[in-house]
Amino acid sequence: MRRLGRRIGLPLLLFFLLPVPGLAEPDRKIALTFDDLPVLGPLGYWRPREISNMILRTLKAQDIPAAGFVVEERIQDDLATFVVLEDWADAGHIVGNNTFAHVDLHQLKANEFLEHVGDGQKYLKLLSRSRRGFKYRYLRFPYLHQGDNEKKKNRVAKALYRAGYEIAPVTIKTGGRRFNRIFLDVENDDHVRERLKAIYLTHVGEAVDYGEAQSQAVFGRNIPHILWLHCAIATASFLEDTIQMLRERGYSFISMAEALEDPAFKTPETYAGPLGLSFIDRVAATRGLPYDADHGEIRVSWIEDRLQQEP
């Protein structure tokens, strides 16, 4: 993938992560969001609702609001999975649109993508008819691709605005979906599974480090963050530990809607290009500031190499 902008070096990251003597650490807030409802494979012997319910039980036990984004093609392929949407809505979480078939805007014309947005709200509309006050018009762009050229980006953005949609941005990207196949391979080996969990938490922690540093660089403060996760077996299995890690870092949990009330999210960004950037990096690109084009990106081979290196 072609990289735009300059890569942020380790010294700059460390500079922003160092505490300032005499200053109290401000309140840290974060919203958890999950793409690919009802579930992202591979599944192994797990059923979609089992994986989803693992996430929902953890969120309920920790009293954390969340947002989930639906790929409705998967419901059409297995109508029994509609109950996953009902479960999320009944638990009081935001449920939004991840397009009908999780399509890449950069591979389609603007009108083709918008058709997938429209088709991706059939079951969400059905859900809204039975639940007073249910709002489904949040859209999460698959792959965080919002347009590879200015004309397409602007056309889609205007059409979504006219349709009453609000974009669900991400400030901290993670590659947790890459852990799923490996998790299924090792889930019956307690020792290896614990090693995999440690690698997962290290990855998420490094993504948070970057998001915090970049937020300071772009906005001069640590804004409320929106964490990008996926409704998948590895995420579900490691979610309680992920939440504990974030609490230990000083984070409290808020809804995505509450996070979006922060004025930082009204900041204009004009990035149009091939990368799936976080919101903060999109603003950085707009302002000509440094950003890491690979933030949150990992490969399965990266995980496997570290799993082999562990004692």
Backbone hydrogen bonds, N-H to C=O, Kabsch-Sander energy under -0.5 kcal/mol:
donor,donor_aa,acceptor,acceptor_aa,energy
13,L,9,G,-1.9
14,L,10,L,-2.8
15,F,11,P,-2.0
16,F,12,L,-1.7
17,L,13,L,-1.3
18,L,14,L,-1.4
23,L,20,V,-1.9
28,R,250,G,-1.0
30,I,252,S,-1.9
31,A,225,H,-2.6
32,L,65,P,-0.6
33,T,227,L,-1.7
34,F,67,A,-2.8
35,D,229,L,-2.5
37,L,69,F,-2.7
39,V,36,D,-0.5
40,L,231,C,-2.4
46,W,43,L,-2.2
51,I,47,R,-1.9
52,S,48,P,-2.5
53,N,49,R,-2.8
54,M,50,E,-1.5
55,I,51,I,-1.5
56,L,52,S,-2.6
57,R,53,N,-2.8
58,T,54,M,-1.7
59,L,55,I,-2.5
60,K,56,L,-2.4
61,A,57,R,-2.6
62,Q,58,T,-1.9
63,D,59,L,-0.5
63,D,60,K,-0.9
64,I,59,L,-2.5
67,A,32,L,-1.4
68,G,94,I,-2.7
69,F,34,F,-2.5
70,V,96,G,-2.9
71,V,37,L,-3.1
72,E,70,V,-0.7
73,E,100,F,-2.9
74,R,71,V,-1.4
75,I,71,V,-0.6
76,Q,72,E,-2.4
77,D,73,E,-1.9
78,D,74,R,-1.0
81,T,78,D,-2.4
82,F,79,L,-1.8
83,V,80,A,-1.1
84,V,81,T,-1.7
85,L,81,T,-0.7
85,L,82,F,-0.7
86,E,82,F,-1.6
87,D,83,V,-2.6
88,W,84,V,-2.2
89,A,85,L,-2.6
90,D,86,E,-2.9
91,A,87,D,-1.4
92,G,89,A,-1.6
93,H,88,W,-2.1
94,I,66,A,-2.1
95,V,135,K,-0.6
96,G,68,G,-3.0
97,N,138,Y,-3.0
98,N,70,V,-2.5
100,F,116,H,-1.7
102,H,99,T,-0.6
105,L,103,V,-0.7
107,Q,104,D,-1.9
108,L,105,L,-1.4
113,F,109,K,-2.2
114,L,110,A,-2.3
115,E,111,N,-1.5
116,H,112,E,-1.4
117,V,113,F,-1.7
118,G,114,L,-2.4
119,D,115,E,-2.8
120,G,116,H,-1.3
121,Q,118,G,-1.3
122,K,119,D,-1.0
125,K,121,Q,-2.3
126,L,122,K,-1.8
127,L,123,Y,-2.1
128,S,124,L,-2.0
129,R,125,K,-1.4
130,S,126,L,-0.5
130,S,127,L,-1.0
131,R,128,S,-0.7
134,F,131,R,-1.9
136,Y,134,F,-0.5
138,Y,136,Y,-1.6
139,L,166,E,-2.2
140,R,97,N,-2.5
141,F,139,L,-0.6
144,L,141,F,-2.2
145,H,142,P,-1.9
146,Q,144,L,-0.7
153,K,149,N,-2.5
154,N,150,E,-2.6
155,R,151,K,-2.2
156,V,152,K,-2.5
157,A,153,K,-2.4
158,K,154,N,-2.4
159,A,155,R,-2.1
160,L,156,V,-2.6
161,Y,157,A,-2.1
162,R,158,K,-2.3
163,A,159,A,-1.6
164,G,161,Y,-1.4
165,Y,160,L,-2.8
166,E,137,R,-2.0
168,A,139,L,-3.1
171,T,226,I,-2.3
172,I,226,I,-2.0
178,R,175,G,-2.1
179,F,176,G,-1.8
180,N,177,R,-1.1
183,F,179,F,-2.7
184,L,180,N,-2.2
185,D,181,R,-1.5
186,V,182,I,-1.5
186,V,183,F,-0.5
187,E,183,F,-1.4
189,D,186,V,-2.4
190,D,188,N,-0.7
193,R,189,D,-2.8
194,E,190,D,-2.1
195,R,191,H,-1.7
196,L,192,V,-2.5
197,K,193,R,-2.3
198,A,194,E,-2.0
199,I,195,R,-1.9
200,Y,196,L,-2.5
201,L,197,K,-2.8
202,T,198,A,-2.1
203,H,199,I,-2.3
204,V,200,Y,-2.5
205,G,201,L,-2.6
206,E,202,T,-2.4
207,A,203,H,-2.1
208,V,204,V,-2.3
209,D,205,G,-2.4
210,Y,206,E,-2.2
211,G,207,A,-2.4
212,E,208,V,-2.7
213,A,209,D,-2.4
214,Q,210,Y,-3.0
215,S,211,G,-2.1
216,Q,212,E,-2.1
217,A,213,A,-2.1
218,V,214,Q,-2.4
219,F,215,S,-2.9
220,G,215,S,-0.7
220,G,216,Q,-1.1
221,R,215,S,-0.9
223,I,221,R,-1.1
225,H,29,K,-2.4
227,L,31,A,-3.0
228,W,172,I,-2.5
229,L,33,T,-2.2
229,L,227,L,-0.8
231,C,35,D,-2.8
232,A,230,H,-1.6
236,A,232,A,-2.7
237,S,233,I,-2.4
238,F,234,A,-2.0
239,L,235,T,-0.6
239,L,236,A,-0.7
242,T,238,F,-2.1
243,I,239,L,-2.7
244,Q,240,E,-2.1
245,M,241,D,-2.3
246,L,242,T,-2.1
247,R,243,I,-2.5
248,E,244,Q,-2.3
249,R,245,M,-1.1
250,G,247,R,-2.0
251,Y,246,L,-2.3
252,S,28,R,-2.6
254,I,30,I,-2.1
259,A,255,S,-2.2
260,L,256,M,-2.4
261,E,258,E,-1.1
262,D,259,A,-1.8
265,F,262,D,-1.8
266,K,263,P,-1.9
267,T,264,A,-1.7
273,G,147,G,-1.4
277,L,275,L,-1.1
279,F,170,V,-3.9
282,R,278,S,-2.1
283,V,279,F,-2.1
284,A,280,I,-2.3
285,A,281,D,-2.8
286,T,282,R,-2.0
287,R,283,V,-2.0
288,G,284,A,-0.7
288,G,285,A,-0.7
289,L,284,A,-3.0
291,Y,6,R,-2.1
293,A,291,Y,-0.7
295,H,292,D,-1.7
297,E,294,D,-2.5
303,I,299,R,-1.5
304,E,300,V,-2.7
305,D,301,S,-2.5
306,R,302,W,-1.7
307,L,303,I,-2.2
308,Q,304,E,-1.9
309,Q,305,D,-1.4
310,E,306,R,-1.3
